[in-house]
Amino acid sequence: MAQASSMKLLGSRNMSCIVERMEWNNKMDLIAYGTEKGEVIIQRLNWQKIVTFPTPGEDVRVRSLSWQMDETLLAVGYSNGKVALLDAESETIISGLIYEDDIKKVYFSKAITCKDNLWSYKCHSRDRHKRFLPKLQPLTNIDPCLKTLDQKSFPKGSPCFLVVIMRSGKVHLLLLGALQAGSIDLTQHVMHPEQFDVYDVRLNGDFNAIYALLRDGEQLKVLHFHNQVLQDSMEPMLELATYCAHILETKNYINDTLQCITEAWETVQFEMDNKLTKYANSQAYGMISAHFMELHVFGFATLDFEEFLYDTLTEKGFKKIANSVDLSLSNLQSLVFKQLNGAAVHMFYFMNTILGFGRIAHYFESLIVPEVANDAMRACGTFLMKVREMQRQIDSLVNAMKLFHSWMVFTILRLSHQEIPDDMVFTEEENARLIEFFHCMEPDSSDQETPPANDGENGSTIKVTRSKFNLERVGQYLENVNLTQPEETECSTLWDQILQENECLRNSRLVVPQDIDSSLIQQREKMFNAIDEVFHKPTESISGSFKLSSCVIIGDLPEFADENDDFVHCTYYVNESSDPDAKCDMLAVTVSWQEVVVLEFNPERCTLRCTRIQLQPGPFTIQLHEDYYNLRFVDLQFYNEQSLSMLAQTTTPTPGVRPHSYFVQFSLSSSRNQSTFHRLGPLVKLMDTTLTHSIHNNPEGVSFKGLDGVCEMLAVSGSRKVATVLSDRKRKMTIFEMENNDDEDDDTEMSQASFLEISKESVMAGDTEKSES
């Protein structure tokens, strides 16, 4: 048997737990693997760990790993339906998606390259916001550990699809990890949905079709679905997806800002309440406001209230409280005026741009409904008006609080018989504002009266703690209910008068409406819902455009739920050759424990090349080593467009001797004369028109490398020229350098000596790295 390119052992290591998935980065020196604990670990070739991402939940398994092409971004699919995008460079979770079903596989497509046909229309619109919109300021008040998966930025890099395959047969396509770019339910296209299983679903190299490898009853099929919308609208989709990503980031920024605003407002209330809690809880509702009003108007109040102020508060102590409240209010003002207002402007700009796209019907008719986009833009405008409305209420509160603090210092000095500065004099207007402020502390409402609660066991009365400074005019905007004290509007401008007098103009779709009764939280939800409606159209158009164009029957399978059908493994590769005859989409599938089928789809020629190879010797095969008569396939993966890497095991090991495993490198070009060509039609039955050839009859195109132990998983990278195998029940990882021409002692050979050598190296590596065991 031929010994082709050598494999240099770089090292092996006993892992601390079972490794269930692993994937090499195609460009960088990074390998990612998922453990039985649900962790995802990224390390370098020299075993240096870069980052460990914890499991998203208890008893959650890693189902799939996929690197974005030429990037440090890793997509991870979990058994609980979560899909996370992890950045190895920043060591953070970029974004996340949640589905209701178990994940079968997630992967990134190759980078999308398409001709820019929108240049004369878009005027570089994707970058204009960077020039015209102010950059959103970072939120420094949010604790990073409180940020959830969907509160972070979306990935930036080469545009590509993220494909999510569910075990139920549903497939979801996302463009740039943001825009829902269609879905398909494969169970609607099979004859036996009760005996269905999906193995893989792949986008073709032109991004206008998908290949679905699945079980339909007792047949193994490849279904080819063509999509006309993907073919005709790729460039418009990229434009829309870019703005979809901007909008989702702005959504997350708005949520984060509102969280900060809520925390700042709670701080204001706490600072106002903390010194009055004990006294106020002993008073009936409304008495605090009445006591302040009485003290201001008549100069005296009840003895208990005056003693409370005199004993509890001092001039120095109250000034400290006042400074803390002023600081919290200043922070609140900044969050609303800068962060929230800026985010609302960004959202309005992005939706206005999408509305403009929708009016270019030639490109965006299948992706955007202009009327729905206009409603979303109006909702953004209404939200912006609500932000400005809340800003006015906060400004009014800030002025009132400054006046209240001055009055409190004045009152404390007077009650303590201290000298009052000459400039501490209040005008008639300021006195009126103070009275209004005292009245709003505890507004008159029948709902506010909370009777004492009785303890059922001993009949004792439990006093309910309540807010003392019910600053409702601001706090009502942060509740998900209608405003209890809407802003009083006056037709002070000519435009307001015109709208008031003309109902037709007021209800026009060209005018942004003002929702007087809704709170800020309610308006945010209305805006988000309106925006979500805009992005339903692309999903509906693309999903409805999937048409089954060809069904390729590869082979037969055992009965459904039979444990013997675990032999089905598959790998996919896009050959982007400049030669139209060589350009193809390549799919390799193990159709039995000893047989592999390699399919090469040529979309331009509408042809299919099929190569069937088996591990069993043929009738004209020369005498082989005894191990070669009892091999089965364990895993396979395309090394590049010319080679297929496979992992094989012996099935009948000698008693007392550890089973052998083999790394098999198969050259696809050497088997061209053994392939069959087929015209892609509605139904192609490969079993009736193809022949299986023994892999041993092509000695120049295949090489076997003996490995130690029972190897169960394979990961290769042709661009990095490395291969990794898992053995010893997936607890031992061994890394090889491929295509090494140095004849060193640790080059593996098909002999027992090489097995012992690898074993020694593994033991030495394990002894020196016990920390990993």
C-alpha positions in Angstrom: 0.0 0.0 0.0 1.3 3.4 -1.0 2.6 5.7 1.7 1.9 9.3 0.5 2.5 12.6 2.2 3.7 12.2 5.7 2.0 13.2 9.0 4.2 14.7 11.7 3.0 14.2 15.2 2.8 17.5 16.9 1.6 16.2 20.2 -1.2 14.5 22.1 -3.0 15.2 25.3 -5.4 13.5 27.7 -8.3 15.9 28.2 -10.0 16.5 31.5 -13.4 15.5 30.0 -15.0 14.0 27.0 -14.7 16.1 23.8 -17.9 15.9 21.7 -17.2 18.4 18.9 -14.2 20.1 17.4 -13.5 22.4 14.5 -10.4 24.1 13.1 -10.3 27.7 12.0 -9.5 27.8 8.3 -7.1 30.7 8.6 -5.8 31.2 12.1 -4.0 28.9 14.5 -7.2 28.1 16.5 -9.2 25.0 17.3 -12.5 25.0 19.1 -14.0 22.0 20.9 -17.1 21.4 22.9 -17.0 19.2 26.0 -19.6 16.9 27.6 -20.2 19.6 30.2 -21.5 22.0 27.5 -18.4 24.2 27.6 -16.7 25.6 24.5 -12.9 25.9 24.7 -10.7 27.6 22.1 -7.0 26.9 22.1 -3.9 27.2 19.9 -1.9 24.6 18.1 0.6 24.6 21.0 -2.3 23.7 23.5 -2.4 27.2 24.9 -6.0 27.9 25.9 -7.4 31.2 24.7 -10.8 31.3 26.3 -13.4 29.0 27.8 -17.1 29.8 27.4 -19.2 28.2 30.1 -22.3 26.1 29.4 -25.5 28.1 28.9 -27.5 25.8 31.3 -27.5 22.6 33.2 -27.4 19.3 31.1 -26.9 21.3 27.9 -24.7 19.7 25.2 -22.8 21.2 22.4 -24.3 20.1 19.1 -22.3 21.9 16.5 -19.4 24.3 16.0 -18.6 26.4 12.9 -16.0 29.2 12.3 -16.9 32.2 10.2 -14.6 32.2 7.2 -11.3 34.0 7.9 -12.7 35.4 11.1 -12.4 34.8 14.9 -16.2 34.3 15.2 -17.5 30.9 16.2 -21.1 29.8 15.9 -22.2 27.2 18.6 -25.4 25.3 18.6 -26.7 23.8 21.9 -29.1 21.1 22.7 -31.5 23.5 24.4 -32.2 25.4 21.2 -29.7 28.2 21.7 -27.3 29.5 19.1 -24.5 31.7 20.3 -21.9 33.6 18.3 -18.6 33.7 20.2 -15.7 36.0 19.5 -12.3 34.4 20.3 -10.5 37.7 19.9 -12.6 39.7 22.4 -13.5 36.6 24.4 -17.1 37.7 24.5 -20.5 36.4 23.4 -21.4 38.6 20.4 -25.1 37.7 20.1 -27.5 34.8 20.6 -30.6 33.2 19.2 -33.1 31.0 20.9 -35.2 28.3 19.2 -37.8 26.0 20.6 -36.3 22.8 19.2 -33.0 20.9 19.6 -30.2 22.0 17.3 -28.9 19.5 14.8 -26.2 21.7 13.2 -25.2 25.4 12.7 -22.6 26.7 10.2 -21.4 29.7 8.4 -21.5 29.8 4.7 -18.6 31.0 2.6 -18.3 34.7 2.1 -20.8 36.3 -0.2 -19.4 38.1 -3.2 -21.9 39.6 -5.6 -21.8 42.4 -8.1 -22.9 45.8 -6.7 -25.9 46.8 -8.9 -27.3 49.4 -6.5 -24.5 51.9 -6.6 -26.4 54.5 -8.6 -29.4 54.2 -6.3 -28.1 53.8 -2.8 -25.3 56.5 -3.0 -23.2 54.5 -0.5 -26.2 54.5 1.9 -24.7 51.9 4.2 -22.0 54.3 5.3 -23.8 57.6 5.3 -25.1 57.2 8.9 -21.4 57.3 10.0 -21.1 60.9 8.7 -24.5 62.3 9.6 -25.4 60.6 12.9 -23.5 61.2 16.1 -21.9 58.1 17.5 -23.8 56.6 20.4 -22.0 57.1 23.6 -21.1 54.0 25.7 -23.2 53.1 28.7 -20.9 53.0 31.6 -23.5 52.3 34.2 -24.4 48.8 33.1 -22.6 46.0 34.9 -21.2 43.7 32.1 -22.3 40.6 34.0 -25.9 41.7 33.7 -25.8 41.9 29.9 -27.8 39.1 28.3 -27.0 37.3 25.1 -29.1 39.6 22.9 -27.8 42.8 24.3 -24.5 43.0 22.4 -23.3 44.0 19.0 -23.8 41.9 15.9 -20.7 40.5 14.1 -18.9 42.6 11.5 -16.9 40.9 8.9 -17.3 39.2 5.5 -21.0 38.9 4.7 -22.3 35.4 4.9 -25.2 33.3 5.9 -25.7 31.6 9.3 -27.7 28.4 8.7 -29.4 26.8 11.7 -30.7 23.2 11.2 -33.2 21.8 13.7 -33.7 18.1 14.5 -37.3 18.6 13.6 -36.4 19.3 10.0 -36.8 23.1 10.1 -34.0 25.1 8.6 -33.5 28.8 9.3 -31.3 31.2 7.2 -29.9 34.4 8.7 -27.9 37.0 6.8 -25.2 38.7 8.8 -26.5 36.9 11.8 -29.3 39.5 12.0 -31.8 39.3 9.1 -34.1 36.3 9.1 -33.6 35.3 5.4 -36.1 32.6 5.1 -36.8 29.1 6.4 -38.0 25.8 5.2 -39.6 22.7 6.8 -38.1 19.6 5.2 -40.9 17.3 6.6 -43.3 18.9 4.1 -41.2 17.6 1.2 -40.8 13.9 2.1 -43.0 10.9 1.6 -42.5 9.4 5.1 -42.5 12.2 7.7 -42.9 9.7 10.5 -39.6 8.1 9.4 -37.6 11.3 8.9 -34.2 12.4 10.0 -32.0 15.3 8.7 -28.3 14.9 8.5 -27.2 18.1 6.9 -28.5 21.1 4.9 -26.0 23.2 2.8 -26.2 26.4 0.7 -24.7 26.0 -2.7 -21.8 28.1 -3.9 -24.0 30.6 -5.8 -26.4 31.1 -2.8 -29.5 30.4 -4.8 -30.2 26.8 -3.7 -29.8 24.3 -0.8 -28.9 20.7 -0.6 -30.7 18.7 2.1 -29.3 15.3 3.1 -32.0 13.3 4.9 -33.7 10.0 5.6 -37.1 9.5 3.9 -38.4 6.2 5.1 -35.7 3.7 4.3 -34.0 5.8 1.7 -31.1 8.2 1.9 -31.8 11.2 -0.2 -30.4 14.5 -1.3 -33.1 17.1 -2.0 -32.1 20.1 -4.2 -34.2 23.2 -3.6 -33.8 26.2 -5.9 -34.7 29.8 -4.6 -35.4 32.5 -7.2 -35.5 35.3 -4.6 -32.1 34.5 -3.3 -30.8 34.4 -6.9 -32.4 37.7 -7.9 -32.1 39.8 -4.7 -28.8 39.0 -3.1 -27.4 42.5 -3.2 -30.7 44.1 -2.0 -30.7 41.5 0.8 -27.2 42.5 1.9 -28.3 46.2 2.0 -31.3 45.3 4.1 -29.4 43.0 6.3 -26.9 45.7 7.1 -29.6 48.0 8.3 -31.3 45.2 10.1 -28.1 44.7 12.1 -27.9 48.4 12.8 -31.5 48.4 14.0 -31.0 45.4 16.3 -28.0 47.0 17.8 -29.9 50.2 18.4 -32.8 48.1 19.9 -30.3 46.6 22.4 -28.8 50.0 23.1 -32.3 51.4 23.8 -33.0 48.5 26.2 -29.7 49.1 28.0 -30.4 52.8 28.3 -33.8 52.3 29.7 -32.3 50.0 32.2 -29.9 52.7 33.3 -32.6 55.2 33.4 -34.7 53.0 35.6 -31.8 52.4 38.0 -31.1 56.2 38.1 -34.7 57.0 38.8 -34.8 54.4 41.6 -31.7 56.0 43.1 -33.5 59.4 43.1 -36.5 57.9 44.8 -34.3 56.1 47.4 -32.4 59.3 48.2 -35.7 61.2 48.7 -37.2 58.4 50.8 -34.4 57.1 53.0 -34.7 59.8 55.6 -38.5 59.8 55.8 -39.2 56.1 55.8 -39.9 55.6 59.5 -41.9 58.7 59.9 -43.9 58.4 56.7 -44.9 54.8 57.4 -46.5 55.9 60.6 -48.6 58.5 58.8 -51.8 58.2 56.8 -51.5 58.6 53.0 -51.4 62.3 52.0 -50.2 63.5 55.4 -46.6 64.1 54.3 -47.7 66.3 51.5 -50.1 68.1 53.9 -47.4 68.7 56.5 -45.0 70.2 54.0 -47.7 72.4 52.6 -48.7 73.5 56.2 -45.1 74.3 57.1 -44.6 76.3 53.9 -47.8 78.3 54.0 -48.2 78.9 57.8 -44.6 78.6 58.9 -45.3 75.8 61.3 -46.7 72.3 61.3 -47.5 69.6 63.8 -45.1 69.2 66.7 -44.2 65.7 65.6 -43.3 66.8 62.2 -41.2 69.7 63.4 -39.4 67.5 65.9 -38.8 65.0 63.2 -37.2 67.6 60.9 -35.2 69.1 63.8 -34.0 65.8 65.2 -33.4 63.9 61.9 -32.2 66.5 59.5 -29.4 69.0 59.8 -28.3 71.6 57.4 -25.1 69.7 56.6 -26.9 66.4 56.4 -29.6 67.6 54.1 -27.1 69.3 51.8 -25.4 66.0 51.4 -28.7 64.4 50.5 -29.4 67.2 48.1 -26.1 66.8 46.3 -26.7 63.1 45.9 -30.2 63.7 44.5 -28.8 66.4 42.2 -26.1 64.0 40.9 -28.7 61.2 40.3 -31.0 63.7 38.5 -28.1 65.0 36.4 -27.3 61.4 35.4 -30.9 60.8 34.5 -31.0 64.0 32.4 -27.9 62.9 30.5 -29.2 59.4 29.8 -32.4 60.8 28.4 -31.0 63.8 26.5 -27.9 62.1 25.1 -28.1 58.3 25.0 -31.9 57.7 24.6 -32.5 60.7 22.4 -29.5 59.8 20.2 -30.7 56.2 19.9 -34.2 57.3 18.9 -32.7 59.5 16.2 -30.6 56.6 14.9 -33.7 54.4 14.8 -35.7 57.0 12.9 -32.8 57.4 10.4 -32.4 53.7 9.8 -36.2 53.1 9.2 -36.4 56.1 7.0 -33.6 54.6 4.8 -35.4 51.3 4.7 -38.5 53.1 3.6 -36.5 54.7 0.8 -35.3 51.3 -0.2 -38.9 50.1 -0.4 -39.7 52.7 -3.0 -37.1 51.2 -5.3 -39.5 48.5 -6.3 -37.2 47.0 -9.0 -34.8 45.8 -6.4 -36.8 45.6 -3.1 -40.3 44.7 -4.1 -39.9 41.2 -2.7 -38.2 42.3 0.5 -40.0 45.5 1.7 -43.6 46.6 1.9 -43.5 50.5 1.8 -46.7 50.9 3.8 -45.4 48.7 6.6 -42.0 50.5 6.6 -43.8 53.8 6.7 -45.8 52.7 9.8 -42.6 51.6 11.5 -40.9 55.0 10.7 -43.9 56.8 12.2 -43.7 54.7 15.3 -40.0 55.6 15.6 -41.0 59.3 15.3 -43.7 58.9 18.0 -41.1 57.2 20.3 -38.7 60.2 19.7 -41.5 62.6 20.6 -42.2 60.6 23.8 -38.5 60.8 24.7 -38.6 64.6 24.3 -41.8 64.7 26.4 -40.1 62.8 29.2 -37.1 65.0 28.9 -39.3 68.1 29.5 -40.8 66.4 32.6 -37.3 65.6 34.0 -36.2 69.2 33.4 -39.2 70.4 35.2 -38.4 68.0 38.1 -34.8 69.1 38.3 -35.8 72.7 38.6 -38.4 71.8 41.3 -35.9 69.8 43.2 -33.4 72.6 43.3 -36.1 74.9 44.6 -37.2 72.3 47.2 -33.6 71.8 48.4 -33.2 75.5 48.9 -36.5 75.7 50.8 -35.5 72.8 53.0 -32.2 74.4 53.9 -34.1 77.6 54.7 -36.7 75.8 56.8 -34.0 73.8 58.8 -32.1 77.0 59.5 -35.3 78.7 60.7 -36.5 75.8 62.9 -33.0 75.5 64.5 -33.0 79.3 65.1 -29.9 79.8 63.0 -29.0 82.9 60.9 -30.6 82.9 57.5 -28.7 84.4 54.6 -30.1 87.6 53.1 -30.2 86.2 49.6 -32.4 83.2 50.6 -35.6 84.9 49.6 -38.4 83.2 47.5 -40.4 85.0 44.9 -44.1 84.6 44.5 -43.6 82.4 41.4 -41.2 80.2 43.4 -43.7 79.9 46.2 -46.4 78.8 43.8 -44.0 76.1 42.3 -43.2 74.9 45.8 -46.9 74.4 46.6 -47.4 72.5 43.3 -44.4 70.3 44.1 -45.8 69.5 47.6 -49.1 68.7 46.1 -47.6 66.2 43.6 -45.7 64.3 46.3 -48.7 62.2 47.1 -51.3 62.9 44.4 -55.0 62.5 45.3 -56.1 59.1 44.1 -58.5 56.5 45.6 -56.0 53.8 44.5 -53.3 55.1 46.6 -54.9 54.3 49.9 -53.4 51.1 51.1 -55.2 49.7 54.2 -53.1 47.8 56.8 -52.8 44.1 56.2 -53.8 41.7 58.9 -51.7 38.7 59.9 -54.0 35.6 59.7 -52.4 33.8 62.6 -52.4 36.4 65.4 -54.5 39.2 64.0 -51.7 41.7 64.2 -51.5 44.6 61.8 -48.7 44.7 59.2 -47.8 48.2 57.9 -47.1 48.3 54.2 -44.0 50.2 53.2 -44.7 52.7 50.5 -42.9 55.4 48.5 -43.0 58.7 50.2 -42.0 60.9 47.3 -44.3 59.6 44.6 -42.8 61.7 41.8 -45.4 60.3 39.4 -44.9 62.8 36.5 -41.5 61.2 35.7 -41.9 57.7 37.1 -45.1 57.0 35.1 -43.1 57.0 31.9 -41.1 54.0 33.0 -44.1 51.8 33.7 -45.8 49.6 31.1 -49.2 51.2 31.7 -50.9 54.3 30.4 -49.9 57.6 31.9 -51.9 58.6 34.9 -50.8 62.3 34.6 -50.4 63.0 30.8 -48.6 66.1 29.8 -50.9 69.1 29.4 -50.6 70.2 25.8 -51.4 73.7 24.5 -51.7 74.7 20.9 -48.9 77.2 21.3 -47.6 76.9 17.8 -49.2 77.4 14.4 -48.5 73.8 13.5 -50.3 72.5 16.6 -53.3 74.7 15.7 -53.4 73.4 12.2 -53.3 69.8 13.4 -56.0 70.5 16.0 -58.3 72.0 13.4 -57.7 69.5 10.6 -58.5 65.9 11.5 -57.6 64.7 8.0 -54.1 66.1 8.2 -53.8 64.9 11.8 -54.5 61.3 10.7 -52.4 61.4 7.6 -49.7 58.7 7.1 -47.3 61.5 6.3 -47.5 63.0 9.7 -45.9 61.5 12.8 -48.7 61.0 15.4 -48.3 62.0 19.0 -49.6 59.4 21.5 -50.5 61.4 24.6 -51.6 58.6 26.9 -48.9 56.0 26.3 -45.8 55.7 28.5 -42.3 55.5 27.2 -42.1 51.8 27.8 -45.4 51.2 25.9 -44.2 53.4 23.0 -41.0 51.4 22.9 -42.9 48.1 22.6 -45.1 49.6 19.8 -42.0 50.7 17.9 -40.3 47.4 18.2 -43.4 45.5 17.1 -43.8 47.8 14.1 -40.1 47.2 13.2 -40.5 43.5 13.5 -43.4 43.6 11.0 -41.0 45.2 8.4 -38.7 42.2 8.5 -41.5 39.6 8.1 -41.6 40.3 4.4 -38.1 39.0 3.5 -38.7 35.8 5.5 -42.1 35.2 3.8 -40.7 35.9 0.3 -37.6 33.8 0.6 -39.4 30.9 2.4 -42.1 30.8 -0.2 -39.6 30.7 -3.0 -38.0 27.4 -2.1 -38.9 25.0 -4.9 -37.9 21.3 -5.0 -36.1 20.9 -8.3 -34.3 17.5 -7.9 -34.4 14.4 -5.7 -31.3 12.3 -5.7 -31.7 8.8 -4.1 -28.2 7.8 -2.8 -28.9 4.4 -1.2 -31.0 2.4 1.2 -31.0 2.6 5.0 -32.0 0.1 7.7 -35.2 0.4 9.6 -35.9 3.7 11.3 -34.5 4.0 14.9 -32.2 1.1 14.2 -28.9 1.7 16.0 -27.0 0.3 12.9 -27.8 3.5 11.0 -25.2 5.5 12.9 -22.8 5.1 10.0 -24.2 8.2 8.2 -21.6 10.9 8.2 -21.2 13.7 5.7 -19.0 16.6 4.8 -19.4 19.5 2.3 -17.0 21.7 0.4 -17.5 24.4 -2.3 -15.0 24.2 -5.1 -14.6 27.8 -6.4 -12.5 27.0 -9.4 -12.4 29.4 -12.3 -13.0 26.5 -14.6 -16.7 26.1 -15.2 -16.3 22.4 -15.5 -14.4 22.1 -12.2 -16.6 24.6 -10.2 -18.9 22.5 -8.1 -20.5 21.8 -4.8 -19.0 18.7 -3.2 -20.8 16.4 -0.8 -19.3 13.2 0.6 -21.6 10.7 2.5 -21.0 7.4 4.2 -23.9 5.2 2.9 -22.8 2.2 5.0 -20.0 1.2 7.4 -17.7 0.4 4.4 -18.9 2.7 1.6 -18.6 6.4 0.8 -20.4 8.3 -2.0 -18.8 11.6 -3.3 -21.3 13.8 -5.2 -20.1 16.8 -7.2 -23.0 19.1 -8.3 -22.3 21.5 -11.1 -25.0 24.2 -11.1 -24.0 25.8 -14.4 -24.0 22.5 -16.3 -26.9 21.0 -14.3 -24.9 17.8 -13.9 -23.9 15.5 -11.1 -20.7 13.5 -10.9 -20.8 10.5 -8.6 -17.9 8.5 -7.2 -18.6 5.4 -5.0 -15.7 3.8 -3.0 -15.6 1.1 -0.5 -13.2 -0.2 2.1 -13.7 -3.8 1.2 -11.1 -5.3 -1.2 -12.4 -6.0 -4.8 -12.0 -9.2 -6.8 -8.8 -7.9 -8.4 -7.2 -6.4 -5.3 -3.7 -7.6 -4.4 -3.0 -9.3 -1.1 -3.4 -6.8 1.8 -2.5 -6.6 5.5 -5.1 -8.5 7.6 -6.4 -5.3 9.2 -7.5 -3.9 5.8 -10.1 -6.7 5.5 -12.0 -5.6 8.6 -12.3 -1.8 8.4 -15.2 0.5 8.8 -15.6 4.3 8.4 -15.9 6.4 11.5 -15.7 9.9 10.3 -14.8 11.9 7.2 -14.1 15.5 6.2 -12.9 17.3 3.0 -9.2 18.3 3.4 -9.5 20.5 0.3 -11.1 20.3 -3.1 -8.7 17.6 -4.2 -8.6 15.3 -1.1 -11.0 13.6 1.2 -9.7 12.7 4.8 -11.4 9.7 6.4 -11.0 7.9 9.7 -11.4 4.1 9.8 -11.3 1.4 12.5 -10.7 -2.3 12.7 -13.9 -4.2 13.5 -12.4 -7.5 14.7 -9.5 -6.8 16.9 -7.2 -9.6 18.1 -7.9 -10.6 21.7 -5.5 -8.8 24.0 -4.4 -6.2 21.3 -5.9 -2.7 21.2 -7.9 -2.0 18.0 -6.2 -0.1 15.3 -7.4 3.0 13.6 -6.3 4.4 10.3 -6.2 7.9 8.9 -7.1 7.6 5.2 -6.2 10.3 2.7 -8.0 9.9 -0.6 -7.3 11.8 -3.8 -10.5 12.7 -5.7 -8.6 13.4 -8.9 -7.2 9.9 -9.1 -10.8 8.4 -9.3 -12.1 10.6 -12.1 -12.1 7.7 -14.5 -14.3 5.7 -12.1 -17.0 8.4 -11.7 -20.4 8.5 -13.4 -22.1 11.6 -14.8 -25.8 12.3 -14.4 -28.2 15.0 -15.6 -30.0 16.6 -12.7 -33.7 15.9 -13.1 -36.7 15.6 -10.9 -35.6 12.1 -9.8 -32.1 10.6 -10.0 -31.6 7.0 -8.7 -27.8 6.5 -8.2 -28.1 2.9 -7.1 -29.2 1.8 -10.5 -26.6 3.7 -12.5 -23.4 3.7 -10.5 -20.7 1.1 -9.6 -18.8 0.8 -6.3 -15.0 0.6 -6.6 -12.6 -0.6 -3.9 -10.4 2.1 -2.5 -7.5 -0.4 -2.5 -7.6 -0.6 -6.3 -6.2 2.9 -6.5 -2.9 2.6 -4.7 -1.5 5.9 -6.1 -4.5 7.9 -4.9 -4.9 6.7 -1.3 -2.7 6.5 1.7 -3.3 4.7 5.0 -1.7 6.0 8.2 -1.8 3.8 11.3 -3.0 5.4 14.5 -2.9 4.1 18.0 -6.1 3.2 19.9 -9.7 3.5 18.9 -10.1 6.9 17.1 -13.7 8.2 16.9 -13.6 11.8 15.5 -11.7 13.7 12.9 -11.1 17.4 12.3 -8.8 18.6 9.4 -7.9 21.9 7.9 -6.3 22.0 4.5 -5.4 25.7 4.7 -3.7 25.2 8.1 -2.3 21.7 7.1 -3.3 20.1 10.3 -5.4 17.2 11.4 -6.8 16.3 14.8 -8.2 12.9 16.0 -10.0 12.0 19.2 -9.4 8.6 20.7 -9.7 6.7 24.0 -13.5 7.4 24.3 -13.0 11.0 23.1 -10.7 11.8 26.0 -7.4 12.0 24.1 -6.7 14.6 21.4 -3.8 14.1 19.0 -2.7 16.7 16.5 -0.7 16.0 13.3 1.0 18.3 10.9 0.1 17.3 7.3 2.2 17.4 4.2 5.4 17.4 6.1 8.4 16.3 4.0 10.9 15.8 6.9 11.7 12.2 7.5 11.7 12.4 11.2 11.3 9.6 13.7 7.8 10.7 14.7 6.4 10.4 11.1 3.7 7.8 11.3 4.1 4.6 9.3 1.9 1.6 8.8 3.7 -0.6 11.3 3.5 -1.7 14.8 6.7 0.3 15.6 4.8 3.5 14.7 2.0 2.5 17.0 4.4 2.1 19.9 6.1 5.3 19.1 2.9 7.3 19.1 1.9 5.6 22.3 5.2 6.7 24.0 4.8 10.2 22.8 1.3 10.3 24.2 2.3 9.0 27.6 5.2 11.5 27.8 2.8 14.3 26.8 0.3 13.1 29.4 3.0 13.0 32.1 4.2 16.5 31.4 0.6 18.0 31.3 -1.1 16.4 34.2 -3.0 19.6 34.8 -5.1 18.8 31.8 -5.9 15.3 32.9 
